[in-house]
């Protein structure tokens, strides 16, 4: 046999179930399935879990990532690996079951730029007894409405518009008192929204850098071994 005929191309190999772990992990799992002694299979399975965690450190950002690793182990074994798992063992049937369709709310929203949540808050505020607590809640709702209005319309809004909209949405049961001192100015809201966007962009940038670093570590690990 010459060297060229001994080469094995990926196109000639079977399809990997979860490619992120690589073909060597699947080979280790296949070997573990052939071990007769269950105690030895358990040791082998735990060793494979350790390798899987090292190859995919980004999974540690996920809640209960060890549970996910064990689930992936059984999936890649085609549910044939008989070992003691610290978590409930999934079945092929459970993975084949389709989730229920999400039912979207069908209620009409009177003001799309405020959304259904604002209407729910107003209905809840109506139930409060008159007093400082109720006035404070109405003020918070008013500022939320003003911010939503500016974000959706990219324009300033008169405080009188917010006062009138609260009156209309509450059926005349709520009144925003002293709007000029209660509501934030358009400039303050724009600064607040800009700060939130900067914080979100900063977090996203840090998350992307962390994933890049993890990918580089995986590449170095694969080159080493």
N, CA, C and O of each residue as an XYZ file, in Angstrom:
900
protein
N       0.851     -1.195      0.000
C       0.000      0.000      0.000
C       0.886      1.243      0.000
O       1.765      1.371      0.852
N       0.664      2.173     -0.956
C       1.463      3.384     -0.974
C       0.890      4.413     -0.027
O      -0.213      4.246      0.493
N       1.652      5.497      0.199
C       1.251      6.517      1.159
C      -0.034      7.211      0.741
O      -0.866      7.538      1.587
N      -0.202      7.437     -0.554
C      -1.372      8.163     -1.015
C      -2.662      7.411     -0.735
O      -3.669      8.016     -0.367
N      -2.635      6.088     -0.907
C      -3.844      5.292     -0.676
C      -4.184      5.179      0.794
O      -5.315      4.836      1.138
N      -3.194      5.469      1.705
C      -3.427      5.358      3.144
C      -4.085      6.614      3.710
O      -4.566      6.607      4.843
N      -4.107      7.686      2.930
C      -4.714      8.915      3.417
C      -6.211      8.752      3.576
O      -6.871      8.088      2.777
N      -6.733      9.372      4.622
C      -8.177      9.322      4.876
C      -8.725     10.743      4.870
O      -8.334     11.562      5.701
N      -9.623     11.038      3.940
C     -10.185     12.372      3.808
C     -11.477     12.493      4.604
O     -12.194     11.512      4.801
N     -11.766     13.726      5.065
C     -12.993     13.946      5.833
C     -14.233     13.572      5.030
O     -15.232     13.122      5.592
N     -14.167     13.759      3.706
C     -15.318     13.431      2.860
C     -15.603     11.936      2.832
O     -16.697     11.508      2.465
N     -14.597     11.142      3.226
C     -14.768      9.686      3.245
C     -15.216      9.181      4.613
O     -15.527      8.002      4.776
N     -15.246     10.086      5.598
C     -15.618      9.697      6.953
C     -17.098      9.957      7.185
O     -17.755     10.659      6.416
N     -17.604      9.375      8.263
C     -19.002      9.585      8.606
C     -19.241     11.005      9.112
O     -18.304     11.704      9.498
N     -20.497     11.421      9.106
C     -20.854     12.757      9.582
C     -20.763     12.807     11.101
O     -21.267     11.922     11.792
N     -20.119     13.843     11.613
C     -20.008     14.009     13.062
C     -21.327     14.510     13.626
O     -21.986     15.350     13.013
N     -21.714     14.006     14.779
C     -22.988     14.379     15.386
C     -22.925     15.803     15.937
O     -23.812     16.616     15.678
N     -21.864     16.100     16.702
C     -21.647     17.462     17.210
C     -20.220     17.845     16.822
O     -19.280     17.524     17.549
N     -20.044     18.527     15.688
C     -18.703     18.802     15.153
C     -17.814     19.625     16.074
O     -16.590     19.560     15.963
N     -18.415     20.410     16.994
C     -17.622     21.289     17.844
C     -16.595     20.533     18.684
O     -15.565     21.093     19.057
N     -16.871     19.270     18.980
C     -15.963     18.497     19.831
C     -14.872     17.782     19.028
O     -13.871     17.341     19.592
N     -15.064     17.672     17.744
C     -14.055     17.025     16.917
C     -14.228     15.518     16.824
O     -14.932     14.900     17.622
N     -13.568     14.950     15.834
C     -13.718     13.523     15.567
C     -13.029     12.651     16.616
O     -13.475     11.536     16.887
N     -11.949     13.155     17.205
C     -11.239     12.351     18.207
C     -12.094     12.087     19.440
O     -12.027     11.008     20.029
N     -12.896     13.072     19.830
C     -13.788     12.867     20.980
C     -14.816     11.795     20.659
O     -15.131     10.958     21.505
N     -15.339     11.818     19.446
C     -16.309     10.789     19.060
C     -15.655      9.398     19.044
O     -16.296      8.400     19.372
N     -14.390      9.349     18.663
C     -13.686      8.061     18.687
C     -13.508      7.573     20.122
O     -13.633      6.381     20.401
N     -13.210      8.516     21.037
C     -13.072      8.134     22.447
C     -14.388      7.602     23.000
O     -14.409      6.635     23.762
N     -15.487      8.246     22.606
C     -16.802      7.802     23.075
C     -17.130      6.427     22.517
O     -17.658      5.567     23.223
N     -16.809      6.225     21.232
C     -17.039      4.906     20.622
C     -16.227      3.840     21.333
O     -16.703      2.721     21.525
N     -14.992      4.176     21.730
C     -14.167      3.216     22.467
C     -14.777      2.926     23.837
O     -14.796      1.779     24.284
N     -15.275      3.967     24.498
C     -15.876      3.775     25.827
C     -17.058      2.812     25.762
O     -17.291      2.049     26.699
N     -17.793      2.846     24.672
C     -18.947      1.939     24.517
C     -18.529      0.475     24.432
O     -19.336     -0.417     24.692
N     -17.272      0.224     24.069
C     -16.802     -1.163     23.925
C     -16.224     -1.734     25.206
O     -15.918     -2.925     25.258
N     -16.066     -0.919     26.242
C     -15.487     -1.381     27.506
C     -16.526     -2.219     28.264
O     -17.641     -1.758     28.505
N     -16.165     -3.418     28.627
C     -17.107     -4.332     29.284
C     -17.356     -3.963     30.737
O     -18.493     -4.015     31.207
N     -16.294     -3.589     31.453
C     -16.412     -3.296     32.878
C     -17.039     -1.909     33.077
O     -16.527     -0.909     32.576
N     -18.157     -1.868     33.815
C     -18.867     -0.598     33.971
C     -18.062      0.424     34.755
O     -18.128      1.619     34.469
N     -17.304     -0.037     35.738
C     -16.494      0.891     36.522
C     -15.455      1.577     35.636
O     -15.206      2.775     35.766
N     -14.857      0.805     34.741
C     -13.886      1.371     33.810
C     -14.576      2.309     32.816
O     -14.015      3.335     32.430
N     -15.807      1.947     32.402
C     -16.564      2.824     31.497
C     -16.851      4.158     32.176
O     -16.758      5.214     31.551
N     -17.204      4.104     33.474
C     -17.473      5.341     34.209
C     -16.231      6.235     34.265
O     -16.320      7.447     34.071
N     -15.072      5.624     34.533
C     -13.827      6.391     34.582
C     -13.526      7.015     33.217
O     -13.117      8.171     33.116
N     -13.740      6.224     32.185
C     -13.483      6.708     30.837
C     -14.438      7.853     30.484
O     -14.025      8.844     29.881
N     -15.707      7.718     30.856
C     -16.702      8.753     30.561
C     -16.348     10.064     31.252
O     -16.456     11.130     30.645
N     -15.930     10.000     32.507
C     -15.550     11.211     33.237
C     -14.322     11.876     32.623
O     -14.221     13.103     32.597
N     -13.393     11.066     32.130
C     -12.205     11.611     31.464
C     -12.605     12.321     30.165
O     -12.073     13.380     29.832
N     -13.544     11.721     29.448
C     -14.012     12.335     28.193
C     -14.732     13.653     28.483
O     -14.564     14.624     27.746
N     -15.524     13.691     29.541
C     -16.212     14.929     29.932
C     -15.202     16.031     30.204
O     -15.420     17.184     29.832
N     -14.102     15.679     30.851
C     -13.048     16.648     31.149
C     -12.450     17.210     29.867
O     -12.225     18.416     29.758
N     -12.193     16.335     28.896
C     -11.642     16.774     27.611
C     -12.643     17.658     26.877
O     -12.259     18.673     26.296
N     -13.918     17.287     26.895
C     -14.954     18.072     26.230
C     -15.038     19.483     26.811
O     -15.228     20.457     26.083
N     -14.892     19.575     28.144
C     -14.925     20.879     28.791
C     -13.740     21.743     28.406
O     -13.876     22.959     28.266
N     -12.555     21.116     28.231
C     -11.360     21.860     27.843
C     -11.442     22.335     26.398
O     -10.953     23.415     26.069
N     -12.057     21.535     25.538
C     -12.174     21.904     24.127
C     -13.209     23.002     23.901
O     -13.128     23.738     22.917
N     -14.175     23.116     24.800
C     -15.243     24.106     24.646
C     -15.426     24.897     25.937
O     -16.466     24.786     26.586
N     -14.431     25.693     26.315
C     -14.528     26.443     27.581
C     -15.645     27.479     27.579
O     -16.091     27.899     28.647
N     -16.116     27.908     26.381
C     -17.187     28.903     26.333
C     -18.489     28.367     26.909
O     -19.374     29.144     27.267
N     -18.616     27.038     27.002
C     -19.831     26.465     27.584
C     -19.968     26.802     29.065
O     -21.052     26.697     29.638
N     -18.851     27.211     29.681
C     -18.897     27.547     31.108
C     -19.724     28.809     31.353
O     -20.129     29.083     32.483
N     -19.973     29.577     30.285
C     -20.822     30.758     30.415
C     -22.297     30.379     30.517
O     -23.139     31.215     30.844
N     -22.602     29.113     30.235
C     -23.980     28.640     30.255
C     -24.284     28.035     31.620
O     -23.463     27.314     32.187
N     -25.466     28.335     32.139
C     -25.873     27.777     33.428
C     -25.856     26.248     33.366
O     -26.343     25.642     32.411
N     -25.282     25.639     34.413
C     -25.237     24.186     34.519
C     -24.584     23.551     33.280
O     -25.126     22.620     32.685
N     -23.399     24.080     32.905
C     -22.755     23.613     31.676
C     -22.346     22.141     31.765
O     -22.296     21.459     30.741
N     -22.050     21.634     32.980
C     -21.693     20.217     33.111
C     -22.848     19.321     32.668
O     -22.636     18.265     32.072
N     -24.076     19.760     32.970
C     -25.255     19.006     32.542
C     -25.287     18.923     31.018
O     -25.600     17.875     30.454
N     -24.964     20.026     30.359
C     -24.965     20.054     28.894
C     -23.888     19.128     28.339
O     -24.116     18.442     27.343
N     -22.711     19.103     28.979
C     -21.645     18.220     28.514
C     -22.065     16.758     28.578
O     -21.818     15.995     27.644
N     -22.703     16.365     29.684
C     -23.143     14.974     29.814
C     -24.226     14.657     28.789
O     -24.247     13.563     28.225
N     -25.117     15.602     28.548
C     -26.161     15.374     27.532
C     -25.526     15.174     26.160
O     -25.936     14.290     25.409
N     -24.521     15.996     25.828
C     -23.832     15.857     24.551
C     -23.094     14.520     24.459
O     -23.010     13.921     23.387
N     -22.567     14.064     25.584
C     -21.872     12.774     25.596
C     -22.812     11.652     25.167
O     -22.455     10.822     24.331
N     -24.004     11.631     25.735
C     -24.956     10.568     25.392
C     -25.464     10.708     23.954
O     -25.691      9.709     23.272
N     -25.636     11.937     23.506
C     -26.085     12.153     22.128
C     -25.044     11.626     21.146
O     -25.389     10.952     20.175
N     -23.758     11.933     21.400
C     -22.700     11.487     20.488
C     -22.486      9.982     20.538
O     -21.932      9.402     19.604
N     -22.924      9.345     21.623
C     -22.817      7.887     21.699
C     -24.029      7.206     21.081
O     -24.163      5.983     21.130
N     -24.916      8.022     20.492
C     -26.174      7.503     19.946
C     -26.982      6.803     21.038
O     -27.714      5.847     20.780
N     -26.827      7.312     22.281
C     -27.550      6.826     23.463
C     -27.225      5.365     23.776
O     -28.035      4.663     24.380
N     -26.036      4.907     23.364
C     -25.631      3.524     23.598
C     -24.663      3.384     24.768
O     -24.372      2.266     25.195
N     -24.158      4.504     25.293
C     -23.175      4.458     26.367
C     -23.876      4.225     27.705
O     -24.696      5.034     28.138
N     -23.542      3.111     28.348
C     -24.157      2.745     29.634
C     -23.205      3.115     30.765
O     -22.320      2.340     31.128
N     -23.403      4.325     31.323
C     -22.572      4.780     32.436
C     -23.465      5.481     33.459
O     -24.614      5.824     33.177
N     -22.909      5.683     34.647
C     -23.641      6.386     35.706
C     -23.461      7.892     35.520
O     -22.351      8.411     35.632
N     -24.545      8.575     35.241
C     -24.500     10.010     35.002
C     -24.986     10.773     36.234
O     -25.934     10.339     36.888
N     -24.350     11.908     36.562
C     -24.829     12.712     37.693
C     -26.115     13.477     37.366
O     -26.694     14.135     38.230
N     -26.552     13.381     36.105
C     -27.768     14.074     35.672
C     -28.699     13.082     34.992
O     -28.257     12.015     34.563
N     -29.986     13.418     34.885
C     -30.917     12.531     34.166
C     -30.432     12.288     32.740
O     -30.029     13.218     32.041
N     -30.475     11.033     32.322
C     -29.989     10.667     30.997
C     -31.070     10.969     29.963
O     -32.190     10.475     30.091
N     -30.760     11.769     28.940
C     -31.774     12.076     27.924
C     -32.039     10.868     27.042
O     -31.239      9.933     26.991
N     -33.146     10.897     26.363
C     -33.499      9.813     25.438
C     -33.602     10.378     24.037
O     -33.785     11.580     23.849
N     -33.481      9.492     23.050
C     -33.595      9.932     21.660
C     -34.977     10.511     21.389
O     -35.126     11.438     20.592
N     -35.985      9.958     22.059
C     -37.356     10.444     21.856
C     -37.523     11.872     22.350
O     -38.235     12.667     21.736
N     -36.856     12.205     23.479
C     -36.998     13.551     24.027
C     -36.402     14.595     23.097
O     -36.901     15.717     23.023
N     -35.326     14.232     22.381
C     -34.717     15.177     21.447
C     -35.527     15.306     20.171
O     -35.486     16.341     19.506
N     -36.258     14.265     19.831
C     -37.055     14.307     18.601
C     -38.364     15.059     18.794
O     -39.001     15.456     17.818
N     -38.769     15.257     20.046
C     -40.032     15.950     20.316
C     -39.901     17.435     20.020
O     -38.973     18.089     20.496
N     -40.822     17.962     19.241
C     -40.800     19.377     18.898
C     -41.424     20.197     20.021
O     -42.422     19.779     20.608
N     -40.853     21.350     20.325
C     -41.442     22.197     21.371
C     -42.790     22.744     20.949
O     -43.085     22.862     19.760
N     -43.606     23.077     21.940
C     -44.917     23.654     21.638
C     -44.744     25.032     21.007
O     -43.813     25.771     21.328
N     -45.647     25.350     20.120
C     -45.617     26.659     19.489
C     -45.895     27.748     20.515
O     -46.769     27.610     21.370
N     -45.140     28.824     20.412
C     -45.326     29.949     21.326
C     -46.561     30.738     20.899
O     -46.675     31.161     19.749
N     -47.463     30.923     21.823
C     -48.671     31.686     21.525
C     -48.403     33.164     21.757
O     -48.077     33.583     22.867
N     -48.541     33.929     20.718
C     -48.323     35.365     20.830
C     -49.614     36.055     21.250
O     -50.700     35.657     20.828
N     -49.495     37.090     22.082
C     -50.701     37.797     22.522
C     -51.425     38.441     21.348
O     -50.803     39.012     20.452
N     -52.742     38.338     21.370
C     -53.549     38.857     20.277
C     -54.234     40.177     20.616
O     -54.973     40.730     19.801
N     -53.979     40.688     21.847
C     -54.651     41.924     22.233
C     -54.124     43.098     21.415
O     -52.929     43.202     21.139
N     -55.037     43.967     21.041
C     -54.660     45.171     20.302
C     -54.016     46.172     21.262
O     -54.502     46.376     22.374
N     -52.923     46.790     20.824
C     -52.236     47.804     21.611
C     -52.632     49.171     21.062
O     -52.495     49.425     19.865
N     -53.116     50.039     21.923
C     -53.633     51.330     21.476
C     -52.516     52.234     20.966
O     -52.689     52.941     19.973
N     -51.372     52.212     21.645
C     -50.228     53.027     21.239
C     -49.028     52.101     21.060
O     -48.432     51.646     22.036
N     -48.683     51.826     19.801
C     -47.607     50.880     19.534
C     -46.274     51.292     20.107
O     -45.486     50.436     20.506
N     -45.994     52.612     20.159
C     -44.692     53.050     20.649
C     -44.567     52.898     22.164
O     -43.456     52.925     22.694
N     -45.694     52.738     22.870
C     -45.626     52.488     24.314
C     -45.588     50.990     24.613
O     -44.918     50.560     25.551
N     -46.301     50.202     23.823
C     -46.303     48.760     24.012
C     -47.315     48.288     25.048
O     -47.916     49.082     25.772
N     -47.482     46.979     25.096
C     -48.460     46.366     26.001
C     -48.024     46.480     27.458
O     -48.865     46.555     28.354
N     -46.708     46.494     27.700
C     -46.220     46.550     29.080
C     -46.656     47.829     29.784
O     -47.017     47.803     30.961
N     -46.622     48.950     29.064
C     -47.056     50.209     29.652
C     -48.533     50.158     30.008
O     -48.939     50.645     31.063
N     -49.328     49.576     29.139
C     -50.763     49.450     29.425
C     -50.991     48.582     30.661
O     -51.868     48.872     31.475
N     -50.205     47.522     30.800
C     -50.328     46.661     31.980
C     -49.931     47.426     33.246
O     -50.574     47.283     34.286
N     -48.877     48.234     33.158
C     -48.452     49.028     34.313
C     -49.526     50.035     34.717
O     -49.783     50.241     35.903
N     -50.143     50.654     33.727
C     -51.202     51.625     34.015
C     -52.389     50.944     34.686
O     -52.954     51.477     35.641
N     -52.765     49.782     34.195
C     -53.882     49.043     34.811
C     -53.553     48.650     36.246
O     -54.432     48.631     37.108
N     -52.286     48.336     36.498
C     -51.885     47.982     37.861
C     -51.881     49.215     38.752
O     -52.275     49.139     39.915
N     -51.438     50.352     38.218
C     -51.398     51.586     39.013
C     -52.799     52.038     39.414
O     -52.986     52.642     40.470
N     -53.770     51.744     38.573
C     -55.153     52.128     38.871
C     -55.625     51.465     40.170
O     -56.443     52.031     40.895
N     -55.110     50.268     40.460
C     -55.545     49.515     41.636
C     -54.985     50.092     42.935
O     -55.489     49.767     44.011
N     -53.956     50.940     42.864
C     -53.347     51.508     44.070
C     -54.279     52.550     44.700
O     -55.032     53.238     44.011
N     -54.201     52.641     46.026
C     -54.935     53.695     46.731
C     -54.268     55.038     46.464
O     -53.054     55.109     46.277
N     -55.057     56.091     46.447
C     -54.497     57.424     46.230
C     -53.473     57.759     47.308
O     -53.668     57.449     48.483
N     -52.379     58.394     46.892
C     -51.333     58.751     47.847
C     -50.004     58.917     47.162
O     -49.914     58.873     45.935
N     -48.959     59.110     47.962
C     -47.624     59.367     47.420
C     -47.100     58.188     46.602
O     -46.458     58.385     45.570
N     -47.370     56.965     47.059
C     -46.877     55.780     46.351
C     -47.479     55.703     44.951
O     -46.777     55.392     43.988
N     -48.765     55.982     44.838
C     -49.426     55.950     43.543
C     -48.909     57.062     42.638
O     -48.674     56.839     41.451
N     -48.732     58.254     43.192
C     -48.212     59.372     42.406
C     -46.799     59.076     41.899
O     -46.453     59.416     40.768
N     -45.986     58.435     42.750
C     -44.616     58.091     42.362
C     -44.624     57.079     41.214
O     -43.846     57.199     40.268
N     -45.517     56.073     41.305
C     -45.623     55.052     40.258
C     -46.065     55.670     38.941
O     -45.537     55.327     37.883
N     -47.033     56.582     39.002
C     -47.496     57.247     37.775
C     -46.368     58.068     37.156
O     -46.261     58.150     35.932
N     -45.525     58.677     37.995
C     -44.372     59.424     37.492
C     -43.383     58.524     36.781
O     -42.853     58.888     35.731
N     -43.130     57.353     37.343
C     -42.227     56.395     36.693
C     -42.782     55.950     35.344
O     -42.048     55.849     34.361
N     -44.087     55.685     35.310
C     -44.719     55.273     34.059
C     -44.624     56.396     33.030
O     -44.368     56.146     31.852
N     -44.830     57.627     33.476
C     -44.740     58.761     32.569
C     -43.362     58.896     31.946
O     -43.252     59.153     30.748
N     -42.301     58.726     32.742
C     -40.942     58.806     32.210
C     -40.648     57.656     31.259
O     -39.950     57.839     30.262
N     -41.182     56.461     31.562
C     -41.022     55.321     30.660
C     -41.707     55.599     29.328
O     -41.167     55.282     28.268
N     -42.892     56.189     29.385
C     -43.627     56.521     28.163
C     -42.892     57.578     27.351
O     -42.831     57.490     26.124
N     -42.344     58.562     28.020
C     -41.632     59.623     27.313
C     -40.380     59.074     26.634
O     -40.070     59.444     25.502
N     -39.667     58.195     27.323
C     -38.470     57.595     26.729
C     -38.842     56.733     25.526
O     -38.176     56.795     24.493
N     -39.906     55.924     25.652
C     -40.348     55.081     24.540
C     -40.769     55.931     23.349
O     -40.457     55.598     22.206
N     -41.478     57.030     23.612
C     -41.940     57.915     22.540
C     -40.742     58.472     21.770
O     -40.743     58.472     20.539
N     -39.725     58.945     22.486
C     -38.553     59.544     21.842
C     -37.755     58.492     21.066
O     -37.256     58.771     19.976
N     -37.635     57.285     21.625
C     -36.881     56.226     20.947
C     -37.556     55.806     19.648
O     -36.880     55.553     18.651
N     -38.881     55.730     19.654
C     -39.606     55.270     18.481
C     -39.762     56.358     17.426
O     -39.742     56.071     16.229
N     -39.915     57.598     17.861
C     -40.188     58.685     16.928
C     -38.972     59.546     16.609
O     -39.040     60.417     15.742
N     -37.843     59.308     17.311
C     -36.625     60.095     17.091
C     -36.915     61.592     17.126
O     -36.396     62.358     16.314
N     -37.735     61.987     18.063
C     -38.142     63.379     18.142
C     -38.473     63.701     19.593
O     -38.667     62.804     20.414
N     -38.535     64.973     19.892
C     -38.935     65.379     21.237
C     -40.448     65.264     21.378
O     -41.157     65.138     20.380
N     -40.942     65.307     22.603
C     -42.371     65.185     22.860
C     -42.738     66.143     23.988
O     -41.999     66.286     24.962
N     -43.860     66.780     23.847
C     -44.332     67.696     24.871
C     -44.822     66.913     26.091
O     -45.409     65.839     25.958
N     -44.572     67.466     27.281
C     -45.046     66.808     28.495
C     -46.567     66.680     28.498
O     -47.118     65.734     29.061
N     -47.232     67.634     27.867
C     -48.699     67.589     27.811
C     -49.192     66.369     27.044
O     -50.276     65.857     27.323
N     -48.393     65.894     26.070
C     -48.767     64.686     25.313
C     -48.746     63.469     26.220
O     -49.645     62.629     26.158
N     -47.725     63.368     27.064
C     -47.618     62.238     27.993
C     -48.767     62.285     29.000
O     -49.368     61.256     29.310
N     -49.072     63.490     29.513
C     -50.178     63.647     30.471
C     -51.491     63.196     29.843
O     -52.261     62.465     30.466
N     -51.747     63.629     28.610
C     -52.993     63.272     27.925
C     -53.065     61.777     27.616
O     -54.132     61.171     27.720
N     -51.921     61.178     27.234
C     -51.915     59.748     26.910
C     -52.152     58.901     28.151
O     -52.827     57.874     28.073
N     -51.610     59.311     29.297
C     -51.874     58.587     30.547
C     -53.359     58.673     30.892
O     -53.960     57.694     31.334
N     -53.936     59.836     30.690
C     -55.365     60.020     30.964
C     -56.208     59.117     30.058
O     -57.176     58.506     30.511
N     -55.837     59.039     28.785
C     -56.594     58.226     27.821
C     -56.428     56.736     28.094
O     -57.406     55.989     28.071
N     -55.194     56.299     28.353
C     -54.956     54.877     28.576
C     -55.564     54.384     29.883
O     -55.897     53.205     30.005
N     -55.711     55.269     30.855
C     -56.283     54.874     32.152
C     -57.782     55.140     32.227
O     -58.417     54.895     33.253
N     -58.337     55.642     31.133
C     -59.765     55.953     31.162
C     -60.096     57.074     32.132
O     -61.175     57.097     32.725
N     -59.153     58.013     32.289
C     -59.370     59.144     33.184
C     -59.167     58.824     34.658
O     -59.503     59.641     35.515
N     -58.617     57.636     34.972
C     -58.456     57.232     36.374
C     -57.092     57.602     36.949
O     -56.895     57.534     38.162
N     -56.152     57.991     36.095
C     -54.823     58.378     36.564
C     -54.493     59.787     36.083
O     -54.851     60.190     34.976
N     -53.807     60.510     36.939
C     -53.379     61.865     36.597
C     -51.911     62.029     36.950
O     -51.497     61.734     38.071
N     -51.132     62.496     35.994
C     -49.720     62.775     36.244
C     -49.608     64.183     36.825
O     -49.826     65.173     36.127
N     -49.268     64.255     38.097
C     -49.198     65.536     38.777
C     -47.819     66.180     38.569
O     -46.795     65.499     38.528
N     -47.827     67.492     38.440
C     -46.611     68.289     38.288
C     -45.663     67.689     37.231
O     -44.524     67.345     37.548
N     -46.127     67.564     35.990
C     -45.311     66.919     34.945
C     -43.985     67.622     34.674
O     -43.003     66.966     34.328
N     -43.938     68.947     34.826
C     -42.714     69.677     34.504
C     -41.573     69.298     35.447
O     -40.409     69.300     35.046
N     -41.897     68.979     36.678
C     -40.857     68.593     37.640
C     -40.713     67.074     37.747
O     -39.691     66.578     38.221
N     -41.725     66.344     37.310
C     -41.697     64.878     37.422
C     -41.016     64.225     36.225
O     -40.235     63.287     36.389
N     -41.306     64.715     35.027
C     -40.782     64.098     33.810
C     -39.379     64.614     33.495
O     -39.073     65.794     33.664
N     -38.544     63.696     33.036
C     -37.200     64.074     32.604
C     -37.283     64.897     31.327
O     -38.241     64.786     30.562
N     -36.275     65.716     31.110
C     -36.231     66.485     29.868
C     -35.786     65.577     28.725
O     -35.223     64.504     28.942
N     -36.055     66.037     27.501
C     -35.650     65.265     26.326
C     -34.137     65.053     26.316
O     -33.666     63.965     25.983
N     -33.378     66.080     26.678
C     -31.914     65.980     26.712
C     -31.450     64.915     27.699
O     -30.540     64.142     27.401
N     -32.079     64.874     28.880
C     -31.709     63.881     29.898
C     -32.006     62.466     29.423
O     -31.222     61.547     29.661
N     -33.141     62.294     28.749
C     -33.525     60.966     28.248
C     -32.562     60.502     27.163
O     -32.155     59.340     27.149
N     -32.195     61.408     26.250
C     -31.261     61.049     25.178
C     -29.912     60.636     25.758
O     -29.300     59.677     25.286
N     -29.443     61.359     26.787
C     -28.183     60.993     27.443
C     -28.291     59.623     28.101
O     -27.363     58.818     28.032
N     -29.436     59.364     28.743
C     -29.646     58.083     29.420
C     -29.671     56.940     28.423
O     -29.053     55.901     28.655
N     -30.384     57.120     27.305
C     -30.458     56.086     26.270
C     -29.078     55.849     25.668
O     -28.690     54.706     25.426
N     -28.326     56.945     25.422
C     -26.972     56.805     24.868
C     -26.052     56.049     25.797
O     -25.231     55.252     25.343
N     -26.175     56.285     27.097
C     -25.349     55.588     28.076
C     -25.669     54.098     28.081
O     -24.765     53.265     28.161
N     -26.963     53.760     27.995
C     -27.364     52.348     27.956
C     -26.789     51.653     26.729
O     -26.335     50.511     26.805
N     -26.814     52.364     25.579
C     -26.285     51.779     24.351
C     -24.785     51.547     24.472
O     -24.277     50.520     24.023
N     -24.063     52.511     25.086
C     -22.625     52.354     25.278
C     -22.302     51.171     26.176
O     -21.362     50.422     25.911
N     -23.094     51.000     27.255
C     -22.873     49.876     28.164
C     -23.115     48.551     27.447
O     -22.370     47.589     27.634
N     -24.177     48.510     26.616
C     -24.486     47.285     25.869
C     -23.371     46.966     24.873
O     -22.946     45.817     24.751
N     -22.893     48.012     24.149
C     -21.818     47.813     23.173
C     -20.542     47.342     23.860
O     -19.832     46.479     23.345
N     -20.255     47.917     25.035
C     -19.054     47.529     25.786
C     -19.135     46.064     26.225
O     -18.162     45.321     26.105
N     -20.297     45.657     26.731
C     -20.469     44.266     27.159
C     -20.350     43.312     25.966
O     -19.737     42.249     26.067
N     -20.946     43.708     24.837
C     -20.889     42.862     23.639
C     -19.463     42.737     23.139
O     -19.037     41.661     22.720
N     -18.717     43.849     23.182
C     -17.312     43.837     22.754
C     -16.491     42.905     23.639
O     -15.684     42.123     23.136
N     -16.693     42.984     24.962
C     -15.956     42.116     25.888
C     -16.309     40.655     25.665
O     -15.444     39.781     25.733
N     -17.600     40.389     25.394
C     -18.037     39.009     25.156
C     -17.402     38.449     23.893
O     -16.971     37.296     23.869
N     -17.341     39.279     22.822
C     -16.721     38.833     21.576
C     -15.238     38.548     21.766
O     -14.719     37.564     21.238
N     -14.550     39.416     22.527
C     -13.126     39.195     22.792
C     -12.897     37.915     23.576
O     -11.945     37.179     23.318
N     -13.787     37.651     24.546
C     -13.649     36.442     25.351
C     -13.801     35.200     24.482
O     -13.057     34.233     24.643
N     -14.769     35.223     23.556
C     -14.970     34.069     22.684
C     -13.806     33.893     21.710
O     -13.423     32.769     21.387
N     -13.240     35.026     21.240
C     -12.080     34.927     20.360
C     -10.899     34.295     21.082
O     -10.195     33.450     20.528
N     -10.691     34.715     22.329
C      -9.599     34.146     23.122
C      -9.800     32.656     23.346
O      -8.847     31.879     23.287
N     -11.064     32.253     23.609
C     -11.358     30.838     23.810
C     -11.102     30.043     22.537
O     -10.573     28.933     22.587
N     -11.485     30.625     21.377
C     -11.255     29.939     20.105
C      -9.763     29.782     19.829
O      -9.326     28.747     19.326
N      -8.975     30.822     20.162
C      -7.530     30.734     19.968
C      -6.926     29.656     20.848
O      -6.022     28.935     20.425
N      -7.435     29.543     22.099
C      -6.946     28.499     23.003
C      -7.260     27.117     22.442
O      -6.440     26.202     22.527
N      -8.481     26.969     21.855
C      -8.864     25.679     21.275
C      -7.951     25.316     20.111
O      -7.541     24.165     19.962
N      -7.632     26.333     19.272
C      -6.762     26.070     18.128
C      -5.380     25.644     18.596
O      -4.795     24.707     18.054
N      -4.858     26.337     19.611
C      -3.535     25.982     20.137
C      -3.541     24.597     20.755
O      -2.574     23.845     20.636
N      -4.661     24.265     21.427
C      -4.773     22.946     22.050
C      -4.757     21.856     20.978
O      -4.084     20.836     21.127
N      -5.506     22.084     19.897
C      -5.600     21.075     18.835
C      -4.255     20.926     18.113
O      -3.881     19.825     17.708
N      -3.519     22.064     17.952
C      -2.209     21.981     17.311
C      -1.232     21.191     18.170
O      -0.398     20.439     17.666
N      -1.360     21.382     19.500
C      -0.443     20.728     20.437
C      -0.674     19.235     20.470
O       0.266     18.444     20.542
N      -1.975     18.853     20.413
C      -2.296     17.429     20.537
C      -2.765     16.825     19.226
O      -3.072     15.634     19.169
